[in-house]
Amino acid sequence: MHKEILIAADHGGYSLKEEVKNYLQDNGYTVIDLGTHSEESVDYPDFAAAVAQKISNNEYSLGILMCGTGIGISIAANKFPNVRAALVHDELSAKMAKVHNNANILVLGGRTTTPERAKKLVTIWLNENFEGGRHTRRLEKINSIEAKNNESSKKRS
């Protein structure tokens, strides 16, 4: 199956992004690289937004993000409606990110994840399927919380 995947990172994730991008391309994926394109210092929220906005708008279905630890970029990405960005560190979290949480953005730490491990985690996440069932109900609850918070924000504006 040929799929398109968005990818982005800040300077702390740049090197790992390049490794993951090449791995995906070598395995038949079309990778849309939204930056950064060097190790020069940049702000991770800009790159989280670049990917998360396109996922939120349903322009693309999957993305991968990286910063030094993956923490900041995952927090920023999860500010967008319908984005489920999951920071993963091991095989179980990569699997459960998709199977239970239907994560549409995988997040990795550029300074905490080796290229070999990253490739393994990406492969697991891409090859798993959302289980649905009770997990659908839980995701619907998350969507409800998000909708209520968005309404509250609009009323305050």
C-alpha contacts under 8 A as a table, 3 or more apart, distances in Angstrom:
res1	aa1	res2	aa2	distance
2	H	28	G	6.36
2	H	29	Y	5.86
2	H	30	T	7.48
3	K	28	G	7.90
3	K	29	Y	5.39
3	K	30	T	6.20
4	E	29	Y	5.95
4	E	30	T	4.67
4	E	31	V	5.79
4	E	32	I	7.15
4	E	60	Y	7.43
4	E	62	L	7.47
5	I	29	Y	7.09
5	I	30	T	6.31
5	I	31	V	5.00
5	I	32	I	6.10
5	I	60	Y	7.39
5	I	61	S	7.59
5	I	62	L	5.33
5	I	63	G	5.31
5	I	64	I	7.36
6	L	31	V	5.87
6	L	32	I	4.75
6	L	33	D	6.11
6	L	34	L	7.10
6	L	51	V	6.35
6	L	60	Y	7.49
6	L	62	L	6.41
6	L	63	G	4.41
6	L	64	I	6.23
7	I	17	K	7.34
7	I	21	K	7.46
7	I	31	V	6.80
7	I	32	I	6.10
7	I	33	D	5.02
7	I	34	L	6.09
7	I	35	G	7.59
7	I	51	V	7.01
7	I	63	G	5.59
7	I	64	I	4.77
7	I	65	L	5.83
8	A	17	K	6.93
8	A	33	D	5.94
8	A	34	L	5.11
8	A	35	G	5.05
8	A	36	T	6.49
8	A	47	F	5.85
8	A	48	A	7.31
8	A	50	A	7.86
8	A	51	V	6.93
8	A	64	I	6.61
8	A	65	L	5.13
8	A	66	M	6.58
9	A	12	G	7.38
9	A	13	G	5.09
9	A	14	Y	5.54
9	A	17	K	6.42
9	A	35	G	6.17
9	A	36	T	5.78
9	A	44	Y	6.95
9	A	47	F	6.08
9	A	48	A	7.70
9	A	65	L	5.52
9	A	66	M	4.53
9	A	67	C	5.53
10	D	13	G	5.42
10	D	14	Y	5.94
10	D	35	G	7.48
10	D	36	T	5.71
10	D	39	E	7.83
10	D	41	S	7.46
10	D	42	V	5.90
10	D	43	D	6.45
10	D	44	Y	5.03
10	D	47	F	6.63
10	D	66	M	6.72
10	D	67	C	5.24
10	D	68	G	7.74
11	H	14	Y	4.97
11	H	15	S	7.91
11	H	36	T	6.75
11	H	38	S	6.60
11	H	39	E	4.45
11	H	40	E	5.90
11	H	41	S	5.48
11	H	42	V	6.15
11	H	67	C	6.95
11	H	68	G	7.69
12	G	15	S	7.58
12	G	39	E	7.14
12	G	66	M	7.57
12	G	67	C	4.93
12	G	68	G	4.17
12	G	69	T	7.94
12	G	110	G	5.74
12	G	111	R	6.70
13	G	16	L	5.46
13	G	17	K	5.96
13	G	66	M	4.77
13	G	67	C	4.27
13	G	68	G	5.42
13	G	109	G	6.62
13	G	110	G	4.09
13	G	111	R	7.06
14	Y	17	K	5.01
14	Y	18	E	6.35
14	Y	36	T	6.59
14	Y	37	H	7.12
14	Y	38	S	6.52
14	Y	39	E	6.14
14	Y	66	M	7.51
14	Y	67	C	7.61
14	Y	110	G	7.25
15	S	18	E	5.31
15	S	19	E	6.59
15	S	39	E	7.69
15	S	110	G	7.20
16	L	19	E	5.06
16	L	20	V	6.15
16	L	66	M	7.69
16	L	110	G	5.48
16	L	114	T	7.72
16	L	115	P	6.12
16	L	118	A	7.92
17	K	20	V	5.14
17	K	21	K	5.86
17	K	65	L	7.95
17	K	66	M	6.83
17	K	110	G	7.78
18	E	21	K	5.08
18	E	22	N	6.20
19	E	22	N	5.35
19	E	23	Y	6.22
19	E	115	P	6.38
20	V	23	Y	4.99
20	V	24	L	6.12
20	V	115	P	7.23
20	V	118	A	7.08
20	V	119	K	6.28
21	K	24	L	5.22
21	K	25	Q	6.19
21	K	31	V	6.53
21	K	33	D	7.92
22	N	25	Q	5.11
22	N	26	D	6.01
23	Y	26	D	5.10
23	Y	27	N	6.32
23	Y	119	K	7.07
24	L	27	N	5.04
24	L	28	G	6.53
24	L	29	Y	5.33
24	L	30	T	7.57
24	L	31	V	7.13
25	Q	28	G	5.26
25	Q	29	Y	4.94
25	Q	30	T	6.12
25	Q	31	V	6.59
26	D	29	Y	7.40
34	L	47	F	7.17
34	L	50	A	6.78
34	L	51	V	7.29
35	G	47	F	6.88
36	T	39	E	7.78
36	T	42	V	7.77
36	T	47	F	7.46
43	D	46	D	5.93
43	D	47	F	7.47
44	Y	47	F	5.38
44	Y	48	A	6.23
44	Y	67	C	6.63
44	Y	72	G	7.08
44	Y	73	I	5.69
45	P	48	A	4.96
45	P	49	A	5.99
45	P	72	G	7.62
45	P	73	I	6.09
45	P	76	A	5.62
45	P	77	A	7.62
46	D	49	A	5.23
46	D	50	A	6.28
47	F	50	A	4.96
47	F	51	V	6.55
47	F	65	L	7.93
47	F	73	I	7.75
48	A	51	V	5.57
48	A	52	A	5.86
48	A	65	L	6.85
48	A	73	I	5.52
48	A	74	S	7.32
48	A	76	A	5.93
48	A	77	A	4.96
49	A	52	A	5.01
49	A	53	Q	5.57
49	A	76	A	7.12
49	A	77	A	6.12
50	A	53	Q	5.82
50	A	54	K	6.87
51	V	54	K	5.49
51	V	55	I	6.42
51	V	63	G	6.51
51	V	65	L	7.81
51	V	77	A	7.77
52	A	55	I	5.02
52	A	56	S	5.85
52	A	63	G	7.81
52	A	77	A	5.36
52	A	78	N	7.71
52	A	80	F	6.32
52	A	83	V	6.51
52	A	105	I	7.93
53	Q	56	S	4.96
53	Q	57	N	6.06
53	Q	80	F	6.67
54	K	57	N	5.13
54	K	58	N	6.21
54	K	59	E	5.17
54	K	60	Y	6.00
55	I	58	N	5.06
55	I	59	E	5.98
55	I	60	Y	5.21
55	I	61	S	5.75
55	I	62	L	6.86
55	I	63	G	7.44
55	I	82	N	7.71
55	I	83	V	6.64
55	I	104	N	7.62
56	S	59	E	7.71
56	S	80	F	6.23
56	S	81	P	5.67
56	S	82	N	5.43
56	S	83	V	5.84
57	N	60	Y	7.85
58	N	61	S	6.37
60	Y	63	G	7.85
61	S	104	N	6.41
62	L	104	N	4.98
62	L	105	I	5.73
63	G	104	N	6.39
63	G	105	I	4.54
63	G	106	L	6.40
64	I	105	I	5.29
64	I	106	L	4.74
64	I	107	V	5.76
64	I	108	L	7.79
65	L	70	G	7.58
65	L	73	I	6.99
65	L	74	S	7.62
65	L	105	I	7.04
65	L	106	L	6.33
65	L	107	V	4.82
65	L	108	L	6.48
66	M	69	T	7.62
66	M	70	G	5.44
66	M	73	I	6.76
66	M	107	V	5.66
66	M	108	L	5.00
66	M	109	G	5.59
66	M	110	G	5.97
67	C	70	G	4.84
67	C	71	I	7.53
67	C	72	G	7.23
67	C	73	I	6.12
67	C	108	L	7.18
67	C	109	G	5.59
67	C	110	G	5.63
67	C	111	R	7.85
68	G	109	G	5.15
68	G	110	G	4.74
68	G	111	R	4.94
68	G	112	T	7.24
69	T	72	G	7.46
69	T	108	L	7.06
69	T	109	G	3.92
69	T	110	G	6.14
69	T	111	R	5.96
69	T	112	T	6.01
70	G	73	I	5.63
70	G	74	S	6.06
70	G	87	L	6.22
70	G	107	V	5.82
70	G	108	L	5.12
70	G	109	G	4.21
70	G	110	G	7.18
71	I	74	S	5.34
71	I	75	I	6.29
71	I	87	L	7.01
71	I	109	G	7.60
72	G	75	I	5.20
72	G	76	A	6.28
73	I	76	A	5.13
73	I	77	A	6.09
73	I	107	V	7.74
74	S	77	A	5.09
74	S	78	N	6.12
74	S	85	A	5.76
74	S	86	A	6.80
74	S	87	L	6.49
74	S	107	V	6.37
75	I	78	N	5.35
75	I	79	K	6.87
76	A	79	K	5.57
76	A	80	F	7.97
77	A	80	F	6.08
77	A	83	V	6.95
77	A	85	A	6.38
78	N	81	P	7.53
78	N	83	V	5.65
78	N	84	R	6.15
78	N	85	A	5.88
79	K	83	V	7.66
80	F	83	V	5.70
81	P	146	E	7.07
82	N	143	N	7.18
83	V	103	A	7.64
83	V	104	N	6.53
83	V	105	I	7.24
84	R	101	N	7.51
84	R	102	N	7.28
84	R	103	A	4.73
84	R	104	N	5.54
84	R	105	I	6.17
85	A	103	A	5.72
85	A	104	N	6.25
85	A	105	I	4.41
85	A	106	L	5.79
85	A	107	V	6.49
86	A	97	A	6.10
86	A	103	A	6.02
86	A	105	I	6.34
86	A	106	L	5.31
86	A	107	V	5.61
87	L	106	L	6.31
87	L	107	V	4.39
87	L	108	L	5.85
87	L	109	G	7.93
88	V	93	S	5.32
88	V	94	A	5.52
88	V	97	A	7.69
88	V	106	L	7.26
88	V	107	V	6.28
88	V	108	L	6.13
88	V	121	L	7.75
89	H	93	S	6.55
89	H	94	A	7.30
89	H	108	L	7.17
89	H	113	T	7.22
89	H	121	L	7.85
90	D	93	S	5.53
90	D	94	A	6.25
90	D	117	R	7.96
90	D	121	L	6.83
91	E	94	A	5.14
91	E	95	K	6.18
91	E	120	K	7.74
91	E	121	L	5.98
91	E	124	I	7.15
92	L	95	K	5.15
92	L	96	M	6.05
93	S	96	M	5.12
93	S	97	A	5.82
94	A	97	A	5.25
94	A	98	K	7.04
94	A	121	L	5.63
94	A	122	V	7.47
94	A	124	I	6.26
94	A	125	W	5.30
95	K	98	K	5.70
95	K	99	V	6.06
95	K	124	I	5.96
95	K	125	W	5.56
95	K	128	E	6.43
96	M	99	V	4.81
96	M	100	H	5.21
96	M	101	N	6.65
97	A	100	H	6.10
97	A	101	N	5.11
97	A	102	N	6.10
97	A	103	A	5.33
97	A	106	L	7.95
97	A	125	W	7.15
98	K	101	N	5.42
98	K	102	N	4.18
98	K	103	A	5.17
98	K	104	N	7.79
98	K	125	W	6.03
98	K	128	E	6.16
98	K	129	N	6.12
98	K	130	F	5.47
99	V	102	N	5.98
99	V	128	E	6.34
99	V	129	N	5.50
99	V	130	F	4.17
99	V	131	E	5.23
99	V	132	G	7.96
100	H	130	F	6.21
100	H	131	E	6.29
100	H	132	G	7.50
100	H	135	H	5.70
101	N	130	F	7.31
101	N	135	H	6.92
101	N	139	L	7.13
102	N	129	N	7.75
102	N	130	F	5.34
103	A	106	L	6.77
106	L	122	V	7.59
106	L	125	W	7.65
108	L	112	T	7.95
108	L	113	T	6.83
108	L	118	A	7.21
109	G	112	T	5.01
109	G	113	T	5.58
110	G	113	T	5.76
110	G	114	T	7.67
111	R	114	T	7.85
113	T	117	R	6.27
113	T	118	A	6.09
114	T	117	R	5.24
114	T	118	A	6.05
115	P	118	A	4.96
115	P	119	K	6.17
116	E	119	K	5.32
116	E	120	K	6.43
117	R	120	K	5.08
117	R	121	L	6.15
118	A	121	L	5.10
118	A	122	V	6.04
119	K	122	V	5.16
119	K	123	T	6.11
120	K	123	T	5.16
120	K	124	I	6.26
121	L	124	I	5.16
121	L	125	W	6.17
122	V	125	W	5.17
122	V	126	L	6.06
123	T	126	L	5.20
123	T	127	N	6.05
124	I	127	N	5.27
124	I	128	E	6.18
125	W	128	E	5.53
131	E	135	H	7.02
132	G	135	H	5.23
132	G	136	T	4.93
133	G	136	T	5.47
133	G	137	R	7.06
134	R	137	R	5.27
134	R	138	R	6.57
135	H	138	R	5.01
135	H	139	L	6.23
136	T	139	L	5.11
136	T	140	E	6.12
137	R	140	E	5.04
137	R	141	K	6.34
138	R	141	K	5.03
138	R	142	I	6.44
139	L	142	I	4.99
139	L	143	N	6.23
140	E	143	N	4.96
140	E	144	S	6.14
141	K	144	S	4.94
141	K	145	I	6.28
142	I	145	I	5.14
142	I	146	E	6.20
143	N	146	E	4.99
143	N	147	A	6.10
144	S	147	A	5.06
144	S	148	K	6.18
145	I	148	K	5.19
145	I	149	N	6.16
146	E	149	N	5.16
146	E	150	N	6.15
147	A	150	N	5.08
147	A	151	E	6.21
148	K	151	E	5.10
148	K	152	S	6.21
149	N	152	S	5.03
149	N	153	S	6.16
150	N	153	S	5.04
150	N	154	K	6.25
151	E	154	K	5.12
151	E	155	K	6.30
152	S	155	K	5.18
152	S	156	R	6.38
153	S	156	R	5.22
153	S	157	S	6.40
154	K	157	S	5.22
